[in-house]
Amino acid sequence: MTLKRTADVVVIGAGIQGCSIAYHLAKSGIKDIVVLERSTICSGSTGRCGAGIRAQWGTEMNCRFGLAAIEKFERLHEELGMDCGLHQGGYLVVAFEESEYEHLKESIRLQNSLGIHTRTVSYDEAREICPGLSAEDAVGFTFHGRDGHADPFLTTFAYMEAARRLGVDYQRFTEVRGIRYEAGKVTGVETSRGQIDAPVVVNAAGGYSQHIAKMAGVKIPNSSERHEILITEPVEPGVCPPMLISFSRNFYIQQRPNGSMIGGRSPKGHPQDYGLGVSWDFLESMSRTFVKLLPRTRGVRVVRQWSGLYNMTPDCQPILCEADEVKGFFLSCGYSGHGFMFGPISGELLTQQILGQEPRIPIMMLHYRRFEKGELLVEPAIV
């Protein structure tokens, strides 16, 4: 496909962030948008994620982002004209320490005040929600029924197709090799197939966003970690309908509609590794977690395991802003493993900022200058 030489906006990255931003820009009336992807659509972190969606967070900002994203996911099939594979089985959070449970109850008070109907549940109720559960050593549980998961490929493709209908140009196998800027303003991009002149460039490059930012002379403290996931063969329905998660024990497990079980956890040492390899250590530890918590999975075969990149910031919160040093250069990155679940709302909010509007949920606190100022937004509810 011929590469345009000019555009109103260039979006770098065709994962959920890039595709959501491109769609919202086109929906708002921007006519000439080019999305650049060095590989294929949804081939990066989005296509390798655990795909959870939740409003159970410990900070007001994340609670507001999470609830707004859920509300958008619930009507995406109508808005985009394609199914996104949404399944709202809820999130069942398991606390194994009293201090952890007290913190979860504090978070519930915050969530309830924002219209998120999270509640504590007894062990008996937890087993009704998750019939396969065995967690006698747990000290408490919380549950929010509108949480769940969606299909990252279906969701991203739905955004892409809706954006294409609005005239967005997607260029695959096109690597960005430089950001052009003059007198503190972005002027375009250099790619493996030539240059594009544009007054607005959006960095939605996921695990590689810090490298794209550096091309524009913008320094952000992001790093990328390799996180592993596994999936099993299908098992009987109803073993684990919700997303089962623990922050202290560092795991998340969900059962897909076809019966397969997916599980993941943060790696020891948080390796900054772009190799996307897999390890025996993860397979063994995750398998033990499955069998302990869900005894009915004993003997179930693992179909495959894979890894993806979490683009991390020092406070595990995203960067969503325009660069101070280079006007017209916008960043949507550093989601620290939560880019897919926030994609529908972050794309809308950044679009509003690009258009000079006031985002309907404030994002000024997500500027990267917060790190120099020491104004970190520490979120405790992270796996």
N, C-alpha and C positions, 0 to 999 in steps of 0.2 A: 504494500500500500504506500502511495506517495506521501512523503513527509512534508507537511506544510512548513513554510518559511516564516510565517507570522501567525500570531494568535493573541487573543485577549488575555487568556490565562493558560499557563502550562502547569499541569499537575504531575508530580513525579511519584510514581508508585500506583499500582492497580490492585491493591488489596482493599479491604473494607473501607479504610480511611479515604484513600484516593478516589474510589468509586462513589462513595457517599458524598464527598465534597464536590466532585464533578457533577453529580446529579443535582444537588441542591443549587449549585451555581447556575446550571442550565435552566432549572425550574424557575429561578429568580430572574431569568431573562438574558443572561450572558450568552452570546451567540457563538463565539469562536473559542472553544475549549479543546485543548489537546492533552490527553493522558499518556504519559510515557511509562512503559514497563520494560525492564531489561530482559524479562523472561516471558511467562504467560500470565494471564489474569488469575489472581488468587494463588499464585505459586509460592509466595513467601510465607510470612508468619500467619496470615489469616487462614490459609489452607492447611496449616499444621497445628491449629489451636484446639483447645478443649471445648470451645464454643458455648461456655456457660454464660448465662445472663442473670444478673441479680441486682436487687436493691438493698440487700443487707450489707451495709457499710458502716464504718465508724466515724466518718466525717460528713458534715452537712453537704459539702460540695459533691462528694461521691454518691451520697444518697439521692440528691437531686438529679445528678446525671443518670444514675441507675434507674430511677423511677421514670424519668422522661424517655429513656431508651426503651424500657419495657412497653410504655404506652405506644411508642412508634412501632416496635416489633409487632405488637398486637394488630396493627392495621397495615403492615407493609404489603401484604398480599393484595389488598385493595388499592393501595397507592401505586405500587409498582407493576401490578398485573401479573405477578408470578409468586408462587409459593416459596416461603423462606425456610420451611421445615421447622417452624416454631412448635415446641413441646413444653408446656408449662406444668411440670410435675413438682415445682417448688424446689427450694434449697433447704435441706435439713443440715443445720450446723451442729456439730458435736463438740462439746467441751469436755476435756479430760482433766482440767485443773479448776479448783474453786475460783482462783483469781481470774482465770479466763472466762468462766461462766458469769462472774460479776461484771466483767467488762462487756460481755454480750448483752446482759440485761440493761446496762447503761446505754448501749447502742440501740436497743429496742425502744427506749424512751425517746431517743433522738428520731429514730425512724418513724415511730407512731406520730410524733409531732409534725412530721412532714407528709403524712398521709400514706405511709407504708405500714401495712397491717401485719407486721411481724409479731409472733407470740412465742412464749416458752411452751414446751410440750413435755409431758412425762415420758418415761421410757416406754410405757405401754402405748401411748399415742404415737411415739416415734416408730414403734414396730408396726402400727397400723399404716403409717405413711410409707414406711420402708419394710415390707414383710420379711425380707431376708436378713435384717439387721441383727447382729449380736454385739452388744456394747455394754456389758454389765459393769465395766470399769469407768464408764462415762459419768460425769457429775451433772450434766444437764444438756438440753437440746433447745434450739430455736428453729422456727419454721416460717417461711413466707411463701404462700401458695402461688403467687404470680411470677416467681422466679422460674428459671428453667434453662433450656438450651435451644439453639436453632442450628440450621445447617450452614456452615460458613461459605460453602461453595454456592449453594442456591441463593443465599442472601446477597453475596457479592455479584453474582451473575445477574440477579434481578436489578440491582442498582445499575450495572453496566448496560443492560438492555434498555432500561428506562432512560438512561442518559443518552444512549445512541439514538433513541427515537426523538430526543430533543436536539440532536445535531452534534453531540460530543464525538470527537475523533479519538479513537484508541489506537496507539502504535505499540505493538508488541516487539520484543527482541530489539529494543532501542535503548541503549545504555546512555545515561547522562554522564558526561565526562567533565563538565565545567558549568559554572554559573557565571553569566556575564552581568557586570554591574558597573555603573559610572556615577561619580558624584553622589554616592550614597543611595542610588536607586537601581533596582534590578532592571536589566534590559533584555534578558533572554537566557537561553541555555545552549551549551554545546553538547551534541550527542554523537554516538558512533555512526550516525547517518547524516550528519550535518547540523547546522545551527537553526534555532527558531528564535525570532525576535518576539518578546512579550513583556508587557509592563507589570505583570503579576506572575509569580512563580510560587507554587505550593510544594513544600517538602513533606511528602507523606510516604517516605521511603522505608518505614519500619525499622528493621534491624540495621539498616545502613544509613539512617537519617543523619547521624553525626558526621559521616563522610560527605554527604551532600551539603550539610550546613558549612563545613569547612571550606568547600569550594566557593562559598559566598563570603568567606571571611568572618563567619559567625561561629563562635565557640560555644558549644553546649556540652554539659557534663554527662552525656549519655554513654552507656556501654551496652553491649548485647550479650546475653547469656543463652546458652544452649539448655533447653528444657525437654525432657523426654516424656513420651506418652505411649501407652500400649492399648490394644484392642483385642478382645477375645472373640471366639466363635459365639454365635447366638446361644443363649440359655433361656430357660422358661420365662415367660413374661411375668412382670410383677415382682421380681427379686429386689430391684432398687429403682422404683419409679422417680424419686427425686434426685437432685444432685446431692450427694453425700459428701460433706466437706468438714475438715478440721484444720484450724490454723495452727494449733500447738503440735499436732501430730503430722502436719504438712502433707495432706493428701486431698484429692478430689476424685470422686467416682460417680459415674452415671451409667444408666442403661439406655441404650438407643432404642427407638421404636421397634427395630427388627430383633431385639433381644441381646445384641452384642453389648459387652461391658467395656467402657473406656475409663482409664485411670491415669493420673499423673501426679507429680510432686515436684517441688523445687529441688534442684541438685545440691549436693554437699559442696561447699566451697564456692558456689555460684560461678562456674567457669565461664570466662569470656572466650567463647569458642564458636567460630563460624563454620566448623566442619560438618555440623549436623549429623554427627555420628550417633550410635547407640551403644549401650553398655550392658554387661551382664549384671553389674551391681544394681542398676535400676530395675531390671527385669526381676531379679530375685526379691528386692525389698518391696516392690509394688505388688508382686504376687503374694507375698506374705501378708501384706495389708489387706488385700482382697479376701483371702481365706479367713483371716481373723475376724474381720467385720461382717463378711457375707459368706458364712460357711457353705452355702449352697453352690458357691463357685469353685469349691475344691474339685480338682480334676479337669476343670474346663481348660481347653487349649487356647494358648495365645496365638492369634492369627499373625500379627505383626506389631512392631514397635517402630517409632520414628521420633524425630526431634524437630524443634522449631526455635526461633529466636524470640526472647523477651527483650525488648528495647527498654532498658532500665534507666531511671533517673535516681539521684540520691535520696529522694523522698517517695519513690515509687508512684509518683503522680505525673501526669502528662505535661508536655509543653504544647500550648495551643495559643499562638500569638503571631504578631508581625514582628520581624526583626528590627531592633533599634538601629543597627548599623547599616542595614540595606532595606530601604522602604520598598514595599511591593513584594518582599520575600517573606512568605508566611510558613509557619511550621505547625505540623500536627503529628507529634511523635512522642516517644518516651512513655507509652501507655503501660509499660511494666507488666504485660500479660493480660491487659484488659481492653485492648484496642477493639476487639470484635464486639464485645458487649456494649461499648460506648459509641461505636461507629455511627449509628443512625442519628444520635443527638449531636455528637461532636462535629459531624459534617454540616449540620444545619447551623450550629453556633459559629463556626469559623466562616461560613458563607456570609452570615450577617455582619461579621467584623470586616470581611473583605469589601462588602458593599457599603461600608461606613455606617452601618446600623448598630444599635445597641443589642448585643446578644440577649436573648430572653432569659438565659441563665448566665450570671456573671462569669467571665473567664479571665478577668484581669490578673487574678492571683496565679494563673498558670503561665505567666511569662517566665522565660528562663532567667531573668535578672534576679528572681527570688533566691537563687542559690548563692549569688554573691552577697546578697543582703542578709542571708541566714534566715529567711522567712520560709522555712520548709513546711510542707503540708503533710505531716506524717499520718499515714493510714495504717492502722494495726491489722486490718482484715485482709491479709495478703497470703496467698499460697504460691 
